[in-house]
């Protein structure tokens, strides 16, 4: 089920990204030959007007084939050269290239606005709390495999709103990470009852602490953090969602910059990076925590996709934008052979990076 959800999310993000390129190209009178989800071989195709729409078998990608995006003799001098992207002014070329990442950010904005209405704790550190209703105190950030907590049904992302044993109850201002930890450690084989919010559901879970997970004291096998469930009324959600999306995007960009800098310096921790295999696992965790978590997780991936695509690296939108910027400065077109060669090399390097990240994804499943 996690894999199917991952494919649905991936298809939605690719569709949104490529739709941006497609619509701007059409608006500027540039010929679009193909709009495809997935990579060949082709499962289904249909031509409407001048564009062939394809659904391909390999689901990890998609593309829009824009006439003149990769210049050749036909797009430069052929009978339809006036509708070639390479022959449009550079402002229009840049707009088409930027449209994909712009649509990904807009899509994330819509999703984050929805999560603020539904209520979700991961947005708490980014949201404007003056415009929101704040609920909840303690967030379950991880659950140890085969622990009493896992066997009882606790999940990462559960928001604990009440905790009790036979002697006391914690709620409201008395419910903190430290007070829940103390309650569990002093339970001494007594059952602890946790009331949790999981998406729109409220669950009551009883779990018996045991010794051995943490030295010298009972534990149930969870990590916790201070969690705040942020809810915004629907008419404020677009504005608050915009601000939250901006803050998440800045934080994501800073994190990516730090990773790239450490990679260049040879100190990057690839265990902190996830490719398709790792993302499938995270999709499963997010979906188990409720719709709001799944939407927020999808928004984060959309923002990551936008930021990565805007990097000035060959084969990415940012690399193509760099070529357009250089052409604007030197006042002439870069040789198509040079441009296409750089893009081909960039594509190969991206594939190698994906292989490395996927290897680390798989290693994390088997090496603890």
N, C-alpha and C positions, 0 to 999 in steps of 0.2 A: 504493500500500500504506500509506503514511504517513497519507493521508486516511482510509482505512478504520479504521486503528488509532485515529486521533483520534476518529472517530465512536463506536467501541466504548468508549473511555475516557470520553468525554463522556456517553454513555448510562448507563454504570455509575455515574458520579458523580451524575448527575441522579436516577437510580433510588434510590440510597442516600439522597440528601437528601430526596426526596419521600416515601420509605418512612418516614422518621422522623416527618414531619408526619402521615402516614396512620395509622401504628400508634398514636401518642399520641392522635390525635383519636378513633379507634375505642375506645381504652381508656377514654376519658372520656365515651363515649356521644354524641359529636358526629357528626352525619350527614355522610358524605363522598359527594358526588354523582359525582365523576369522579377518576380517576387516569390521567394521560396522559403519555406520553413523546413529545417533539416538539410542534410547533405545527401547527394545522390548515392545509390540509385533512386529514381523517381517512382513513387507509389501512385500518384495521381497528378494530372495537370489539366488545365483548362485555359484557353486563351480568350480574353475579353479585350476588344480593341487591339492595341499594339502590344499589350503586356501579357505574358504567360505566367499564370499563377500555379505554383507547384507545391505538393506535399511530398517530401522525400523521406526515405526510410531511416537514415541515421539522424537521431533527434538532437544531437548536441551542437546546434548552431542554426544558421539561416543566413540569407543574403538577399540584397536587392541588386540586380544587375543594371546599373545606370550607364547608358551609352556615353562613352568618353571618359568614364572615371579612371580607367586604365588606358591611356591614349595609344592609338595605333593609327595607321594611315587612313583607314576608313573614317574614324571619328574626327581626324584632323582635316581631311581634305575630301571626304566622300560626299555623295549627293545629299546626305542628311546632316552634314557637318554643322549647320546652323543650330541644330537641336542637340548638339554634343555638349556634355558638361565641360569639357576642356576648353571649349570656345565661348563659354559664358564668362561674364566679368567675374573677377575674383571674389567680390563680395557675395555673389550668388553661390559660387562654389563653396565658400566658407559656410554660408548659411545651410546648405544641403548637408555638409559634413557635420555641422553642429546639431542638426535636427534630431539625430538619433539619441545623443546623450541628453538633450533637452527634454525629449519625450520620456526618457527613463526617469529623470528627476520629477517631471510633472506626475508621472504614474506613482512614484513614491510618495509625493505630496498627497495624492488622493487616498492612497492606502493608509498613510499615517493619520490623516484627518479622520478616517473611519475608525482607526484604533483608539483615537482620543474619545470618540463618542462611545465606543464599546467599553473602554476602560482597560488599561494594560500597564503593568508596572515598568517594563523596560524603557518607556518614554519618560519616566518620572524625572530623571536627571536632566532631560532636555526641555521639558515642557514648562510653560509659564504657570506656576502654581497659583498665582493671584487670580487667574481666570478659570481655575479648575476646582472640582471637588476632590479632595484627597482622602482616600480610604486605605486601610491596611497598614501593616507594620513589618512583617517578616516574610521574606521571599526565599523559597527553596531553590538554591542555585545548582545543586548537584545531588545525586542519589547513588550511593555505593551499590554496585552489583551484588545480588544475593544477600543484601542486608535486611534487617527487620523492616526498614522503611520501604524498600522495594517490594518485599513480599506483601506488605500491607496495602500497597497501591499508591504510595506517594510518588509524584513525578517532579522533575525539574520544571520550574516555572509556577508551581503551586504557591498561592499566596495564603499564608497562615493568618487567620483573623481571630482565632481563639484557641487557647491551649489549656488543658485541665487534666488533673488526676483526681484521686479520691479525696484529696485534702484541699486543693485550691484551684482557682480558675484565673487565667490571664486573658485580658482583653483590653481594648482601648489603650490608655496611657501606660498600663502595666505590661503590655505585650511588646517586648523588645527581643532582639537576638540573644542578649545575655540572660534575660529572664527565662526564655524558652530553653536555653542550654542548661540553666540551673535546674529547671523543672525536670528535664529528662535525666540529668545526672543524679538527681536525688530520688528518682522514682524507685530504685532498688527492686526491680522486677515487677513493679506495679504498672498497669497499663496507663498510657498517656493518650488522651483523645485530642486530636487536632481537627479543627474545623477549617477547611481550605476553600478558597475560591479558585476554580479552574475554568477560565473563560467565563461563560455565563452560568456555570454550574456551581453549586455549593455542596461540598462533600464532607462527611464526618468520618475520619479515619482513626482507628484505634491501633496502637502499636506498642509493643513491649520492649523497652530498652534492654540490652544485654551487654555484658562486659566482654572485652577483647577487641572491639573496634577501636576504641581509644584507651590507652593504658590507664588502668586503675580506677576507671569510672564507667558507669553504664552509658550507652549511646544507642542511637537508632540507625546511624549511617547516612546522615544528611549534612550538607553544608548550607549555611543560611547567610543572608545579607538583609540589611534594612530595605524593605520593599514598600513602595507607595503606589497604590492603584490610582492612576490619574483618569478622571472622567471630565469631559468638556461638553457643554450643551451643544446641540447640533449646529445652531446658527453661528457659534463662535469657532467651530471646528476648522473651517477652511483657513481662517487667519492664524489660529494657533497651530494648525497643521503645517502651514507655510513656515512659521518661525521654527517649529520643531524640526522640519525637514532641513532647513538651513543649518541648524546647529548639528544635526546628525551628519550632514554632508561635510561640514568643516572638520568634525572630529574624525570622520572616516578618511578624509584627505590627509590630515596630519598623520594618522596611523600608517597610511600607505606610504607617505613620504619617509617616515622613520624606517619602515621595512626596506624600502628601496635603498636608502642610505646605508643600512646595515648590510644589505646584500652586496652592494658595491664594495664595502669594506671587508666582506668575507665573514661577517659575524651574524648573519641572518639566522633566525630560528624558524626553520621550515615546519616545525611541529605546530606553530601558531597559525599556519596557513592551510586552508582547506580547498580541495578541488572537488570534482563531481562526487567522488565516493564519500568524502567527509560531509558534503552538503546534503546528500541523501539521508545520512544519519541525523543531521540537525533538523531537516524537514520533519522527520518522524517525531523528534522531541517537541518541536514547535506545534505540530498538529495535535499532539496528545494534550497540550496545554490549553487548547481552545482556538477558536477562529481568530480572535484578536491577535494572538501570538503569531499565528501563521501569516496573517496580513502584514504584521510588523516585520517579520522575518523576510517576507517577500520584498518589502520596501527597502530593507537593508541591502539585499542582493541587487536590487535595481540601482541603488545609489552606488554600490561598488562597481557595477557594470559600467555606469556612466563615467565614474572617475578613472577607471582603468582605460576605457576607450579614449579618453581625452589626453592620455599621456603622449608626449611627442616621440612615439616609437613607430618605426615603419610597420605597415600593414594595419595599424590602428587608425581610427579617425583622427586622433591627435597628430600622428605622423603625416597623414595626408594634409592636415591643416598647416603643418610646419612647411611643407613644400609650397603650399599656396602663399604663405607669408614670405618665404624666400623669393618666390617669383614676383611678389609685389615690390620687394626691395630692389631686385636686380632688373626689373622692368622687362623681363622676357621669360619664355617658358623653359623649364628644365627639360632636358632631353628625355623623351618617353622611355628610352632604354635604361637610363640611369634610375628614373623614378620606379619603373617596374622591377628592376633588379633589387633595389633597396626594399621594396615591399615584399618580394619573394623571400629574401633573406630574413626579414622581420617575421614573416609567417612561420618559417622553419624554426626560428628561435622561440617563438611563442609555443609551438608544438612541443619542443624540447622542455620548456618550462612546465608545461602541463603534464608531461610524462614524469618529471621530477616530483611535482606536487602530488600527483596520483600515487606515485610510489610511497611517499610519506603518508598519504591517507591510508593505504593498505597496511603499511607497517604499523600504524597506530592501532589497527584492529587486532594485531597479533602480538605486538611487543608492548608490554606494560611497564 
